[in-house]
């Protein structure tokens, strides 16, 4: 059966199941700007669904029902929307044309002379956001699709007038294999999404398939400190460049220093030549690495590197990436999208460097399968915090298997010396925080589910 193509539905009715997702909401905005008629549905009301409805006037239904797809010429869904979803079942019953989100993104990227895909287990959104700002401020006018919200572009998408398309390329469900990149930026290869992949070797092989999509006149930019990336690069025929902290890389952070809150400053070096100076406003060694990746890509694209370094020095971060959301009772509340132990540990390393009295980690574990596969890592990933609160596991696309609970994480944390407490709901968590926090404390909520709504709830309740 031939896969439907979005170009054949110009001006027609597109229905998007799961429209509130970070990628789907951005694609919705892109389709709107291209003249398509949209409706959408999601199981939860979020900032994204409210914005789509209130600001962009897209009819969005909360709750999945069969009748939501009626009248649609084409239906787009995400892999998180399982085949037993009532809307997908109705699509099948009515034989409606349908495509998955990653297929749509790949189709929208077609025809661009330069198609940049930023992939990796960690840091995709921040790096894509950094590169977005650099390309724009150096006059390259890119079309952009990122999996987060960036104030600099007014959302998660932007339609430019040049031949450059920049996109975050997600490895979940091997969805990035639907893209056709001419430049691939590979940040790291790590064990995640083990509900889909067999093991880390399977993940590496899939990244290899993504790199194999590059044309011979394309280019690959990769973290040269990651041995798995170097193994994949050895098989490529296209141009290859590496970045990182080890001297063997093409791009290095010379004279790297960190300020009191963990923001790095360095000279961008390429084969011994200084291309410019960077003073980051975002903290953490991993943000130094992300900035090197973005600047390496900009250099490959021929950007004015002094301007590029100035642009990245002005980068203030994407939403949901160690974002200060409010200050209440003298307590600073931050949120970070980190949803696996490595990302949570990195976020807490940044929080630890901020001025604070006591550090609170609030974790929303994401998906039962991830918790089961990475269970030992969860037990120590918040060790730097003074207190850890753990909410119920966010199921996302999964059903509760009945054999893994948030309480088991808490019990395991306590056995490893972590001061952990189970606060199942957001109401439980807010009540515990308000009863125990003190002026000068720092609270960091972490997860890629709806844990950011806890920050909103606390701020809203404070205003009442």
N, C-alpha and C positions, 0 to 999 in steps of 0.2 A: 504494500500500500504506500502510495506517495505521501511524503510528509508535507503538510500544508506549509505555505510560505507567507509570511506577513505582508509581503509586497502585493499579493493578490487580494488583499482585503482592505486596501486603501479607502478610508472614509467609512468603513463598515463598523458594525457593532462587535467589539471585542469584550468578552467577559473574563475576568481574572480571578481565579480561586486562590485565596491566600494573598490578597492584594496588599495587606498590611505589612508583609515581610520587607526587610531592608532592601533587598534587590527588586522585588516585585513592585514596591511603591515607586522606586526610581524608574523602572521600565514603564510603569503606568504614566508617569509624567512625560517620559520621552514619546510615548505613543500619542498622548494628548497634543503635544507640540507638533507632531507630524500629521495631525488631522483625523485621527481615529476616534470613534465614539466608544466610550468605556462604561462598563459597570464592573462592580467587584464585590467580593464577599470575604469575610474572615471570621474566625471563631471568637476573637476578642476585640474590644474597642481599645485602640491605642492612639498615641500621638499621630502615627502615620495615617490611620483610617480617618481620624478627625480632620487632619490637614487635607486629605484627598477630598473629603466631603465638603468641608467648610470653605477652603481656600480655592480648590481646583474644581469644585462643583461636580465631582464624580459620584454617582449614586452608589453608595457602599452599604451592603447589608451585613449586619452582625448575626452570625449563625448560618450554617450551611444547610440549604434546603434545595430540593430538586428544582423547584420553580425558578430559582435564581438564574439558571442558565437558559431559560426560555427566551427566544428571540435573538439569541447570540448567533453571529455568523462564524465566529471562531472563539474557542475557549483556550485560555492559557492557565496552566496549573504549575505548582511547584512539587518537587519530589516529597515534600513534607505532607502533601495531600494524597493520602493513600487511596488505592482503587476502590475501597469500600465506602469512601466518602459519598454522601447522597448526590452531590452535584456531579461527581465523576461518573457515578452509576447512571445518572440521567443523560449525561453526554453520550455514554455508550448506547443506551436505549434508543436515543434519538439519532444516533450516528452523526453527531456533530463533529466537524473538523476540530482537532485539538492538538496542541503542542506543549511541551514542557518548557519551563522558564529559560533554561540554559540554551535550548534550541532557538528561542526567540532572540536572546542576546546575540548568539552567533549570527543569526540572519540579519540583525540590525548592524552588525559590524562589517558585513560584506560590502565590497566596493571601496573601502578605504585603503589608500596606498600604504599607510602605516597603521597597523593594528597592534596595540601594546597590551599584553596580558600579564598582570601581576599576580603571581601565585605563591603559595607557601602555607605551611600549617599555622604560622603566627605572623601578624603584622601586615596582612594584605591591605586592610582598609587604611591604616595610617600611611603606608607607603604610597598607595594609590592617591590618597588625599594630598600628600606632600608633592608628588609628581604632578598632580593636577595644578596646584598653585604655581609650581615652577614653570610648567609649559605655558600657562596663561600669562604669567608675568614676563616671560621672555618672548611673547608675541606669537606663539604657535597656534593659538585659537583651537584647542582640541574639543572634540566631542567626548564626554566623560560619563562613565557609569561606575559608581562605587557602592559598596555595601554598607554605607553609613551616611550620615548627614554632615555636610561641610558648609559652614556659613559663607565661605569665600565664593562658592558657586550657588548659594541659595538653596541647597538641598542635596540630593544624591545624584543628579544628572545635569548635564549641560549639552546643548547642541551647538557645536562650533561650525565654522565655515571652511575649515581646512581639511586636508586629507588624512588627519590623524584621529584615531579613536582609541581612547584609553579606558580599559576596563579591569575591574577586579575579577580574577579568574579563580573560581572556587573549586577545590578538589573533591568536595563532598559528592558522593555518588558518581564520581568521575565526570561531573558536569562540564568541567573545562575542556573536555575533549570535543565539545560541540563548537568551540571557537576555532578561528583560523588566524592565529597570530602571525605577525611578521617579526615582532620583537617579544621575547619572553623574559620576564624578570622573575627569578626563582629565589625566594628569601630563605627557605629552610625546608627540610623534610623531616617530619616527626610523626610519631604514632598517635593518630587520632582517627575519628570516624571508623572505629573498628567494628561497628555494626555493619559496615559495608565492605571494608577491606579485610583480607585474611590476616595480614600482619604487616610489619614495617617494610618488608621486602616487596610485598604486593603494592604498597603505597609508592615506593620508589619506582617500580616498574611502570606505574600509571603516570607518574611525573615524566618518565622517559617517553611515554606515548604522547604526552602533551608537547614535549620538546621536539619530537619527531614530526609534528605538524608544521614546524618552521620551514620555510623555503630555503634553498641554498644561499640565496642572497639576503636572508634574514639575519637575525642576531639573537644571541642568548646572553643574558647578564645574570650572574649567579653569585651567591655567597660562597666565596672560596674557602671559608673556614668550615664548611659543611662537606664532609667526605663523601656523602651520598650524592650531593650535587656534582662534585668533581668527577665521580665515577660516570655519571650520565653525560657530562660535558665531553668526556673522552671519546664518545661515539658520535659527536655532532660534526657535520661538515661545514656548518655556517660559522659566521664570526662569533667568537666567544670572548667575554670579558668578565673578570671577577672583581669582587670588592670584599673588604673585611678588615680584620685587625692584624692578621698575620702578614709578614713582609712579602710573601710570595704573590700577593694579590695585585691586580692592576691599579685599583683605587684604594687608598689608605687614608685614615684620619691622622695626619701628622700633628705633633704637639698637642695631643688630646688632653684636655683637662675638664673637670666637672666643677660647677659652682656648688654652693651650699645646699641647693635643693635638687641636685642631680642632673642639671641641664649641661650637656656637653658643648665644648667649643673646640674647633680644630681647623687645621689647614687641609683643604682637600688636595691630595697628592695623586698624580697620575704618572706612573713611570718616573718618579723623581721630580716631576714638575709640579709646582704649586698652581692650581687652577683658581683658587679663591679661598676666602676664610668664612667659616660657618660658626654662628653662635645660636644654638638651638634654644627655643622657648619651651620645648617638651622634654621631660626628664626620662632618664634611664639609658643604660648602655644599648638596649635594643632599639631605641629611637635613633641613636647614632648610626647603628647598622642600617635601619630603614632609610635614613637620610642619605647614606652612601649609595644605596640601591637606586634611589630616585635621581640623585645627581649623576650617577653613572649612565643612566638611561638618557637624561637630558644632554649629557656630553656626547653620547653616541648620536643623538639627534641633531647635533650641531648648535646647541643653545649657547648664547653668550654666558659664559660660566661665572663671571662676576655678578651678573644679574641673577643667575640661577642660585648662587650662594646667598645673595641678599633675600631672594624670595623664600628660600627654605628657612632662613633665619627668622622670617616673619611668620612662619607657620605656627598657628596657635592650637592645633589639634582638631580632630574630628569629634563630633558628639559621641558620647558613650565610650570615650577612650580617656580614662583617668580625668573625668570631667567634674569640676566643682559644681554641684547642683544647688546648694543652699548653705547658709550658716544659721543654726538655731541653738539658742541657749549657750552661745559661745562655742558650739561644736560644728566643725566643718564636715559636710557630707559630700562625699565623692561617689562617682559611679564609674565602673569599668566593664567593658564587654567580655573580659576574659572568662572563658567557660570551660577550660580544662586546667589541670594542675599547673602546667608550665606557665600559662598565661596569668593565672592567679598569683603565682609566686613572683612573676615579673612585676605585676601591678603593685603588689605589696612592697617590693623592694623600692619602688618609687615613693609610695606612701610613707615608708619608714624614714625617708630623707626629708620629708616636709616637717616644718615645725609643729610639734604636737605634744600633748601630755600623755595620753594613752591611745593606742591604736586598736580599732575595732575592725575585724573582717566579717562581713556578712555574705555568706556564700549561698547561692541558689544552684545546686547541682543540676546539670543539664543532661537529660536522657538517661534512662536506666542502663542502656547498653554501654554508654561511655563510663558511667560510674562503676559498673561491674568490671570492665576491661582495665580501667586505670585505678581501681580501688586503692591499692597501696600508696599511690602518689597523692591521693586526696587527703590521706591521713596526716601528712606533714607539710602540705603546701601553704598553710597559713601559720606556720610556726613563728614567723616574725611578728605576728599580731599579739597583743596582750589578751584580747578576747576574740573568740570566734563564735558567731551565730550561724546556724545551718537551717535553712528552710526546707520544706518538702522538695523532692526532686521534681523538676519541670519536665513533663513527659514529652512535650513537643509532638513529634510525629508518631510516638510509640504508645503502646498500651502497657499498663502496669503488669509485669510478669509475676509479681507477688513475692519474689525472692530477694529483693533489694530495697532497703528503706534508708531514708536520711538518718534515722536513729542509729543505724549500723555505722555510718560515717562518724557520727558523734562519739559513739563508744570506742571506735578505733582511734580517733584523735586523742581521746583522754588517755588511752593506753600508751600513746606516744608523747605524753606530756603537754598536749595542747589544751588550753583552757576553753573547752567547747560546750555550747548549750544548744539544744534543739528548740527552735522557735518555728513551728510548722507553717503558720500563715503570716501574711504581712502585718495583720493586726497584732499577732503575738510578738513579732519582731519589733514593731514600733513601740509597743508597751514596754518590752524589756529594755530597749535602748533608752527610752525616756526615764525609766525608773533607775537606771544605773549610770548613764553617761555623766560626764563632768565637763565644765568649761575648759576649753583647750584640747579636748579629745578630737580625734579624727576618725570618722566612720567611712569605710569603703565597702560599697555593695558591689558584688561581682556576679556576672552571669549573662548569657545571651538570650535568656527567656524574657520574662516580663518583670524582672527584679528592679529595673529602672523605675517602674511604677511605684515601688516602695518609696523611693526618694521623692517622687511627686506627691504621694499620699502624705508623707511627713510634712512637707512644705505646705500643702493645702490645709492640713489640720492646724498648723501653726497660725494660719491667717484667720481661722474661725473665731 
